[in-house]
Amino acid sequence: MEPELTTNGIFYRFVEENPILNFDAEILTDLIAEKTPSYKLVDEFKKRQQAIPQAIKKIEHETLARATPVTKKQLENDIGL
């Protein structure tokens, strides 16, 4: 899903693929750096690809657990408005 700001608020639109969430190049880079044997590359690549959604969920939960509310004024100050 991709957020879009509209006059009525934020609208979430379904998208086919989000390039931000495509970690293929990073996975391959890691596998090469780790000197993964060629006969294991495909299986290990698939295993790591399948682990991404759960890893993102874990990061989301950890972030929410540590999050503190920010007022509009605090945010404006933080980003220099």
C-alpha positions as CSV (number, residue, x, y, z in Angstrom):
1,M,0.0,0.0,0.0
2,E,1.1,3.5,-0.7
3,P,-0.1,6.6,1.1
4,E,-1.4,9.6,-0.8
5,L,-2.3,12.9,0.8
6,T,-5.7,14.2,-0.4
7,T,-7.9,17.1,0.6
8,N,-10.0,14.6,2.6
9,G,-7.0,13.1,4.4
10,I,-4.6,10.2,3.7
11,F,-5.8,7.7,1.1
12,Y,-3.9,4.3,1.0
13,R,-3.7,2.9,-2.5
14,F,-2.7,-0.8,-3.3
15,V,0.4,-1.0,-5.5
16,E,1.9,-4.1,-7.2
17,E,5.4,-3.7,-6.0
18,N,7.2,-1.1,-3.9
19,P,10.8,-0.7,-5.0
20,I,11.6,0.6,-1.5
21,L,10.8,-2.8,-0.1
22,N,12.9,-4.7,-2.7
23,F,16.0,-6.1,-1.0
24,D,17.1,-8.4,-3.8
25,A,20.4,-6.6,-4.5
26,E,21.2,-6.4,-0.8
27,I,20.5,-10.1,-0.3
28,L,22.7,-11.0,-3.2
29,T,25.5,-8.7,-2.0
30,D,25.4,-10.4,1.4
31,L,25.4,-13.9,0.0
32,I,28.4,-13.1,-2.2
33,A,30.2,-11.4,0.7
34,E,29.5,-14.4,2.9
35,K,31.0,-16.7,0.1
36,T,27.8,-18.7,0.0
37,P,28.4,-21.8,-2.2
38,S,26.7,-21.6,-5.6
39,Y,24.6,-24.7,-5.0
40,K,23.1,-23.0,-1.9
41,L,22.5,-19.5,-3.5
42,V,18.9,-20.0,-4.7
43,D,17.7,-21.7,-1.5
44,E,19.4,-19.1,0.8
45,F,18.1,-16.2,-1.4
46,K,14.5,-17.5,-1.2
47,K,14.9,-18.1,2.6
48,R,16.1,-14.5,3.2
49,Q,13.4,-13.0,0.9
50,Q,10.7,-14.8,2.8
51,A,12.1,-13.6,6.1
52,I,11.7,-9.9,5.1
53,P,8.0,-9.4,6.0
54,Q,8.5,-10.8,9.5
55,A,11.6,-8.7,10.0
56,I,9.7,-5.6,9.0
57,K,6.9,-6.5,11.4
58,K,9.4,-7.0,14.2
59,I,11.0,-3.6,13.5
60,E,7.5,-2.0,13.5
61,H,6.6,-3.5,16.9
62,E,9.9,-2.5,18.4
63,T,9.5,1.0,17.1
64,L,6.0,1.3,18.4
65,A,7.0,0.0,21.8
66,R,9.7,2.8,22.1
67,A,7.6,5.5,20.4
68,T,6.6,8.6,22.3
69,P,3.9,11.0,21.1
70,V,5.1,14.1,19.4
71,T,3.0,17.3,19.3
72,K,2.6,19.3,16.1
73,K,4.8,22.1,17.6
74,Q,7.6,19.6,18.6
75,L,7.6,18.2,15.0
76,E,7.7,21.6,13.5
77,N,10.7,22.5,15.7
78,D,12.4,19.2,14.9
79,I,12.2,19.7,11.2
80,G,12.9,23.4,11.2
81,L,9.5,24.9,10.3
